[in-house]
Amino acid sequence: MSADLTTINDLYEKINSDPHELDDPNVAHLVIDHNKVLGQHQVPGLHMDVDELEDGIKAVMRLDDNTVLEKQVHLCFGMYPEKGVQRIIMDVTIGKNAKISLLSHCVFPYAIDVQHIMHGQIRVGEGSEYSYFERHVHSPKGGVKVYPNAKVEIGKRATFRTEFELLRGRVGLIEIDYEATCQAESILEMNTRISGRADDVIKVREIGHLVGEHSKGVLTSKIAVRENARAEVYNELTATAAYARGHVDCSEIVQDNGIVSAIPIVRVEHPKAHITHEAAIGSVDNKQLETLMSRGLSEDDAVELIISGLLSRKKK
């Protein structure tokens, strides 16, 4: 077995996934360790040009007009060294009336002092659909600093969905910065779920601009902090066009000495637009806690179960 294949298998073992999924000729994939391309496969209609940089990679991704990918594209960005910088630059263009779903894993199993910097420019063409699920797996030492940011342009009647999940390992430091602009009849969904503990620091900034008529947007954040972790959540949704509709939903759980600040901003600049918001910050529900403990769970296990329920991914 080659060294690259061994590393791929190890990366997929860390995320509890089967590396043999990449053997399917209908599954496009890109696997990166630090700045090295370990594996890459393209399918008809999808073009991925990747350049290896000194401290990461630059990838240009194009999906042709009218191309519908039935199977999820697999991306894996790993960093095996305990120290270093991984910079990922993504330039993505989705053609008209196309559809793509991507599953992205970012894996840092041994990190002591690692920076992962991801910058994306994403354009979703008219009538197209783009879904991106990003799951992070970090080391238990908290030695990771993660800086994902993206600018997104969503065309007419297009859909952009993104989910960010960081539930395994210590967060370390994360600063999410996403901003999207929605044209007429487009749909924006951003969903963030992060679990922090010890001295983790979580910062989320997600902004959506509903500039087209009948555009829709939903920003959802679910954050849990325990011990001495801190979180700052800033969600902003603006509507400047007729019949634009949106909602901002922040749900945070605070335990021990954790601290959370949540700022939901809604701005409406058209009399026929409408945006709502909901924010809830507090400890776990006492009634739920008592019910679970009455069934034999310890207080710590009951708290973990409640938090897992809050942060669980909704099935679609």
URCOR-V686661 format. One record per residue. N is the residue number from 1. SS is DSSP state (@ for helix, = for strand, . for the rest). PHI is phi as a letter, one per 20 degrees, with the letter a starting at -180 (* if undefined). OMEGA is omega in whole degrees, 0 to 359 (none if undefined). Layout:
n:N ss:SS phi:PHI omega:OMEGA
n:N ss:SS phi:PHI omega:OMEGA
This chain:
n:1 ss:. phi:* omega:181
n:2 ss:. phi:f omega:179
n:3 ss:@ phi:f omega:180
n:4 ss:@ phi:f omega:180
n:5 ss:@ phi:f omega:177
n:6 ss:@ phi:f omega:179
n:7 ss:@ phi:f omega:178
n:8 ss:@ phi:g omega:180
n:9 ss:@ phi:f omega:180
n:10 ss:@ phi:f omega:178
n:11 ss:@ phi:g omega:181
n:12 ss:@ phi:f omega:174
n:13 ss:@ phi:f omega:180
n:14 ss:@ phi:f omega:182
n:15 ss:. phi:d omega:178
n:16 ss:. phi:l omega:178
n:17 ss:. phi:c omega:182
n:18 ss:. phi:e omega:180
n:19 ss:@ phi:f omega:180
n:20 ss:@ phi:f omega:174
n:21 ss:@ phi:g omega:181
n:22 ss:@ phi:f omega:179
n:23 ss:@ phi:f omega:180
n:24 ss:. phi:f omega:182
n:25 ss:. phi:f omega:179
n:26 ss:. phi:e omega:180
n:27 ss:. phi:d omega:175
n:28 ss:. phi:f omega:179
n:29 ss:= phi:b omega:175
n:30 ss:= phi:b omega:182
n:31 ss:= phi:c omega:184
n:32 ss:= phi:c omega:168
n:33 ss:= phi:d omega:185
n:34 ss:. phi:l omega:180
n:35 ss:. phi:c omega:184
n:36 ss:= phi:d omega:176
n:37 ss:= phi:e omega:179
n:38 ss:= phi:e omega:181
n:39 ss:= phi:a omega:180
n:40 ss:= phi:b omega:177
n:41 ss:= phi:b omega:180
n:42 ss:. phi:d omega:178
n:43 ss:. phi:c omega:182
n:44 ss:. phi:g omega:179
n:45 ss:. phi:n omega:180
n:46 ss:= phi:d omega:182
n:47 ss:= phi:c omega:179
n:48 ss:= phi:c omega:176
n:49 ss:= phi:d omega:187
n:50 ss:= phi:c omega:175
n:51 ss:= phi:d omega:176
n:52 ss:= phi:e omega:179
n:53 ss:. phi:d omega:180
n:54 ss:. phi:f omega:185
n:55 ss:. phi:c omega:180
n:56 ss:= phi:r omega:180
n:57 ss:= phi:b omega:171
n:58 ss:= phi:c omega:183
n:59 ss:= phi:c omega:175
n:60 ss:= phi:d omega:183
n:61 ss:= phi:d omega:179
n:62 ss:= phi:c omega:173
n:63 ss:= phi:d omega:185
n:64 ss:. phi:f omega:174
n:65 ss:. phi:g omega:173
n:66 ss:. phi:m omega:178
n:67 ss:. phi:e omega:178
n:68 ss:= phi:d omega:178
n:69 ss:. phi:e omega:183
n:70 ss:. phi:f omega:183
n:71 ss:. phi:d omega:184
n:72 ss:. phi:f omega:175
n:73 ss:= phi:e omega:182
n:74 ss:= phi:d omega:173
n:75 ss:= phi:c omega:177
n:76 ss:= phi:c omega:179
n:77 ss:= phi:d omega:182
n:78 ss:= phi:d omega:177
n:79 ss:. phi:b omega:184
n:80 ss:. phi:e omega:180
n:81 ss:. phi:f omega:179
n:82 ss:. phi:f omega:182
n:83 ss:= phi:c omega:177
n:84 ss:= phi:q omega:182
n:85 ss:= phi:c omega:173
n:86 ss:= phi:c omega:181
n:87 ss:= phi:d omega:179
n:88 ss:= phi:d omega:178
n:89 ss:= phi:d omega:183
n:90 ss:= phi:d omega:175
n:91 ss:= phi:d omega:190
n:92 ss:= phi:c omega:175
n:93 ss:= phi:c omega:178
n:94 ss:= phi:d omega:182
n:95 ss:. phi:f omega:182
n:96 ss:. phi:f omega:175
n:97 ss:. phi:l omega:180
n:98 ss:. phi:d omega:182
n:99 ss:= phi:b omega:179
n:100 ss:= phi:b omega:174
n:101 ss:= phi:c omega:183
n:102 ss:= phi:c omega:173
n:103 ss:= phi:d omega:185
n:104 ss:= phi:d omega:176
n:105 ss:= phi:d omega:174
n:106 ss:= phi:d omega:193
n:107 ss:= phi:c omega:180
n:108 ss:= phi:c omega:192
n:109 ss:. phi:f omega:185
n:110 ss:. phi:c omega:190
n:111 ss:. phi:f omega:170
n:112 ss:. phi:d omega:177
n:113 ss:= phi:b omega:183
n:114 ss:= phi:c omega:172
n:115 ss:= phi:d omega:176
n:116 ss:= phi:d omega:184
n:117 ss:= phi:d omega:180
n:118 ss:= phi:c omega:178
n:119 ss:= phi:c omega:182
n:120 ss:= phi:c omega:169
n:121 ss:= phi:d omega:187
n:122 ss:= phi:c omega:178
n:123 ss:= phi:c omega:181
n:124 ss:= phi:d omega:186
n:125 ss:. phi:f omega:183
n:126 ss:. phi:g omega:177
n:127 ss:. phi:m omega:184
n:128 ss:. phi:d omega:181
n:129 ss:= phi:c omega:182
n:130 ss:= phi:c omega:178
n:131 ss:= phi:c omega:184
n:132 ss:= phi:c omega:178
n:133 ss:= phi:d omega:184
n:134 ss:= phi:d omega:180
n:135 ss:= phi:d omega:179
n:136 ss:= phi:d omega:172
n:137 ss:= phi:c omega:185
n:138 ss:= phi:d omega:176
n:139 ss:. phi:f omega:178
n:140 ss:. phi:f omega:185
n:141 ss:. phi:e omega:178
n:142 ss:. phi:m omega:184
n:143 ss:. phi:e omega:182
n:144 ss:= phi:c omega:171
n:145 ss:= phi:d omega:186
n:146 ss:= phi:d omega:182
n:147 ss:= phi:c omega:176
n:148 ss:= phi:e omega:176
n:149 ss:= phi:b omega:183
n:150 ss:= phi:b omega:170
n:151 ss:= phi:d omega:187
n:152 ss:= phi:c omega:175
n:153 ss:= phi:d omega:184
n:154 ss:= phi:d omega:185
n:155 ss:. phi:f omega:181
n:156 ss:. phi:g omega:177
n:157 ss:. phi:l omega:179
n:158 ss:. phi:e omega:180
n:159 ss:= phi:c omega:175
n:160 ss:= phi:c omega:178
n:161 ss:= phi:c omega:176
n:162 ss:= phi:c omega:175
n:163 ss:= phi:c omega:177
n:164 ss:= phi:d omega:183
n:165 ss:= phi:c omega:175
n:166 ss:= phi:c omega:185
n:167 ss:= phi:c omega:184
n:168 ss:= phi:d omega:183
n:169 ss:. phi:n omega:178
n:170 ss:. phi:f omega:178
n:171 ss:. phi:f omega:191
n:172 ss:. phi:m omega:174
n:173 ss:= phi:c omega:174
n:174 ss:= phi:c omega:177
n:175 ss:= phi:c omega:180
n:176 ss:= phi:e omega:180
n:177 ss:= phi:b omega:181
n:178 ss:= phi:c omega:177
n:179 ss:= phi:b omega:184
n:180 ss:= phi:c omega:177
n:181 ss:= phi:c omega:188
n:182 ss:= phi:d omega:175
n:183 ss:. phi:e omega:188
n:184 ss:. phi:g omega:175
n:185 ss:. phi:m omega:178
n:186 ss:. phi:e omega:181
n:187 ss:= phi:c omega:177
n:188 ss:= phi:c omega:174
n:189 ss:= phi:c omega:174
n:190 ss:= phi:c omega:183
n:191 ss:= phi:c omega:182
n:192 ss:= phi:c omega:179
n:193 ss:= phi:c omega:183
n:194 ss:= phi:c omega:176
n:195 ss:= phi:d omega:182
n:196 ss:= phi:d omega:178
n:197 ss:. phi:b omega:182
n:198 ss:. phi:l omega:180
n:199 ss:. phi:d omega:178
n:200 ss:. phi:g omega:177
n:201 ss:= phi:c omega:183
n:202 ss:= phi:c omega:177
n:203 ss:= phi:c omega:182
n:204 ss:= phi:c omega:175
n:205 ss:= phi:c omega:181
n:206 ss:= phi:c omega:186
n:207 ss:= phi:c omega:176
n:208 ss:= phi:c omega:179
n:209 ss:= phi:d omega:178
n:210 ss:= phi:e omega:187
n:211 ss:. phi:d omega:181
n:212 ss:. phi:d omega:179
n:213 ss:. phi:f omega:179
n:214 ss:. phi:m omega:175
n:215 ss:. phi:f omega:182
n:216 ss:= phi:c omega:179
n:217 ss:= phi:b omega:176
n:218 ss:= phi:c omega:175
n:219 ss:= phi:d omega:183
n:220 ss:= phi:c omega:176
n:221 ss:= phi:c omega:175
n:222 ss:= phi:c omega:187
n:223 ss:= phi:c omega:174
n:224 ss:= phi:c omega:176
n:225 ss:= phi:c omega:178
n:226 ss:. phi:c omega:180
n:227 ss:. phi:l omega:183
n:228 ss:. phi:d omega:182
n:229 ss:. phi:f omega:180
n:230 ss:= phi:c omega:178
n:231 ss:= phi:b omega:174
n:232 ss:= phi:c omega:184
n:233 ss:= phi:c omega:179
n:234 ss:= phi:c omega:178
n:235 ss:= phi:d omega:181
n:236 ss:= phi:c omega:178
n:237 ss:= phi:c omega:180
n:238 ss:= phi:c omega:179
n:239 ss:= phi:c omega:182
n:240 ss:. phi:c omega:183
n:241 ss:. phi:c omega:180
n:242 ss:. phi:f omega:175
n:243 ss:. phi:m omega:172
n:244 ss:. phi:f omega:182
n:245 ss:= phi:c omega:180
n:246 ss:= phi:b omega:179
n:247 ss:= phi:b omega:175
n:248 ss:= phi:d omega:184
n:249 ss:= phi:c omega:179
n:250 ss:= phi:d omega:177
n:251 ss:= phi:c omega:183
n:252 ss:= phi:c omega:175
n:253 ss:= phi:d omega:181
n:254 ss:= phi:c omega:176
n:255 ss:. phi:c omega:175
n:256 ss:. phi:l omega:181
n:257 ss:. phi:d omega:180
n:258 ss:. phi:f omega:180
n:259 ss:= phi:c omega:178
n:260 ss:= phi:c omega:168
n:261 ss:= phi:c omega:180
n:262 ss:= phi:c omega:181
n:263 ss:= phi:c omega:174
n:264 ss:= phi:e omega:180
n:265 ss:= phi:d omega:173
n:266 ss:= phi:c omega:182
n:267 ss:= phi:c omega:180
n:268 ss:= phi:d omega:183
n:269 ss:. phi:c omega:174
n:270 ss:. phi:b omega:185
n:271 ss:. phi:f omega:181
n:272 ss:. phi:d omega:176
n:273 ss:. phi:d omega:184
n:274 ss:= phi:b omega:177
n:275 ss:= phi:c omega:177
n:276 ss:= phi:d omega:176
n:277 ss:= phi:b omega:179
n:278 ss:= phi:b omega:180
n:279 ss:= phi:c omega:179
n:280 ss:= phi:b omega:177
n:281 ss:= phi:c omega:178
n:282 ss:= phi:r omega:178
n:283 ss:. phi:e omega:179
n:284 ss:. phi:f omega:182
n:285 ss:. phi:f omega:184
n:286 ss:@ phi:f omega:180
n:287 ss:@ phi:f omega:176
n:288 ss:@ phi:f omega:181
n:289 ss:@ phi:f omega:181
n:290 ss:@ phi:f omega:180
n:291 ss:@ phi:f omega:181
n:292 ss:@ phi:f omega:179
n:293 ss:@ phi:f omega:178
n:294 ss:@ phi:f omega:179
n:295 ss:. phi:e omega:172
n:296 ss:. phi:o omega:179
n:297 ss:. phi:e omega:172
n:298 ss:. phi:f omega:181
n:299 ss:@ phi:f omega:181
n:300 ss:@ phi:f omega:180
n:301 ss:@ phi:f omega:179
n:302 ss:@ phi:f omega:178
n:303 ss:@ phi:f omega:180
n:304 ss:@ phi:f omega:180
n:305 ss:@ phi:f omega:179
n:306 ss:@ phi:f omega:180
n:307 ss:@ phi:f omega:177
n:308 ss:@ phi:f omega:177
n:309 ss:@ phi:f omega:178
n:310 ss:@ phi:f omega:188
n:311 ss:@ phi:e omega:183
n:312 ss:. phi:f omega:180
n:313 ss:. phi:e omega:179
n:314 ss:. phi:f omega:177
n:315 ss:. phi:f omega:181
n:316 ss:. phi:d omega:none
